[in-house]
Amino acid sequence: MIIIKQAVVIFEGMDKTGKTTLKEEFNKRTNFIHYVVDRGPISNIVYNNLFNREKELNDFFEKLCDSIKNVNHLIVYCYANENDIKERLKKHNEELPENTTIYETQELFFNEIKNRQLNFIAINTSFSTIDECLYDIINAIKYCS
């Protein structure tokens, strides 16, 4: 009998870093056995801070981050190089929000995840194929507790 270690898998990162693409392929390859989220509490916290939204909005998301520690989880932090993000935005006729930069936004995401002591993996979607990314994610789940 094969024992499968289920997990909460949350794909985080700024727009156009490959979260949704990876999430969809991950679900297919793992036969939908994990609870998978495209954008979780980290995204809410980062964007609330970035856009100076009311700090009280983060209380719920802070508690949610703490509760994630109680289950088998993996945060998949997706990032990409600046030129790729710009090309992806242009391809989809989108723009970055005013007063934001790619570098600063990605740094906010990384620091927010790293400082919370959550299980995470950082995936550079500019330099890895989808297959390579999925291989790394699936292997990382094996080491989550």
SVG drawing of the C-alpha trace seen along z (x, -y; Angstrom):
<svg xmlns="http://www.w3.org/2000/svg" viewBox="-10 -55 27 57">
<polyline fill="none" stroke="black" stroke-width="0.4" points="0.0,0.0 1.3,-3.5 0.8,-6.1 0.3,-9.6 1.2,-12.5 -1.5,-15.1 -0.8,-18.8 -2.1,-22.3 -0.2,-23.8 -0.4,-27.5 1.0,-29.2 2.1,-32.7 3.9,-35.5 3.1,-38.6 1.1,-38.7 2.5,-36.9 5.0,-34.7 3.3,-31.4 1.3,-30.6 -1.9,-29.6 -0.1,-27.6 1.8,-25.6 -1.2,-25.2 -3.3,-23.7 -0.5,-21.3 0.3,-20.4 -3.4,-19.4 -3.4,-17.3 -0.1,-15.5 -1.0,-14.8 -4.6,-13.8 -6.1,-16.6 -5.1,-14.9 -3.9,-18.1 -5.8,-21.1 -4.3,-23.7 -4.8,-27.5 -3.8,-30.1 -2.9,-33.1 -3.2,-32.7 -2.9,-34.9 0.7,-36.0 -0.7,-37.7 -3.3,-39.5 -0.8,-40.7 1.7,-41.9 -0.9,-43.7 -2.6,-45.2 0.7,-46.6 1.8,-47.7 -1.4,-49.6 -1.7,-51.0 -5.0,-49.3 -6.3,-49.3 -3.9,-47.3 -6.9,-45.6 -7.5,-43.7 -4.3,-41.8 -5.5,-40.4 -7.4,-37.6 -4.6,-36.8 -2.0,-36.8 -4.2,-34.2 -4.5,-32.1 -0.8,-32.1 -0.4,-30.9 -3.0,-28.1 -1.3,-26.8 1.7,-25.8 -0.6,-23.2 -1.1,-21.1 1.2,-19.6 1.8,-22.5 4.0,-24.0 4.1,-27.5 5.2,-27.6 6.7,-31.1 6.8,-31.8 9.0,-34.5 10.5,-35.4 12.9,-37.8 11.8,-41.3 11.8,-41.1 9.7,-37.9 7.1,-39.6 7.0,-42.6 6.5,-40.5 3.8,-38.4 2.0,-41.6 2.2,-43.0 1.0,-39.8 -2.1,-39.9 -2.6,-43.6 -2.0,-44.3 0.2,-46.8 1.8,-46.9 -0.2,-48.9 1.0,-52.4 3.9,-53.0 5.1,-49.4 8.2,-47.8 8.8,-44.2 11.9,-43.9 10.4,-45.5 7.2,-43.5 9.0,-40.2 11.2,-41.1 8.2,-41.8 6.7,-38.4 9.9,-36.5 10.6,-38.3 7.0,-37.8 7.2,-34.1 10.7,-33.6 10.0,-35.5 6.9,-33.4 8.8,-30.1 6.5,-28.3 7.5,-25.4 8.3,-26.9 10.0,-26.4 11.1,-29.3 10.5,-28.5 12.0,-30.7 9.7,-30.3 12.1,-32.1 14.7,-29.5 12.9,-26.2 10.5,-24.3 7.0,-23.4 8.2,-19.8 11.3,-20.9 9.1,-23.1 6.6,-20.3 9.4,-17.9 10.8,-20.3 7.4,-21.0 6.3,-17.3 9.7,-16.4 9.4,-19.3 6.1,-18.1 7.8,-14.8 9.9,-16.8 7.1,-18.9 6.0,-18.0"/>
</svg>
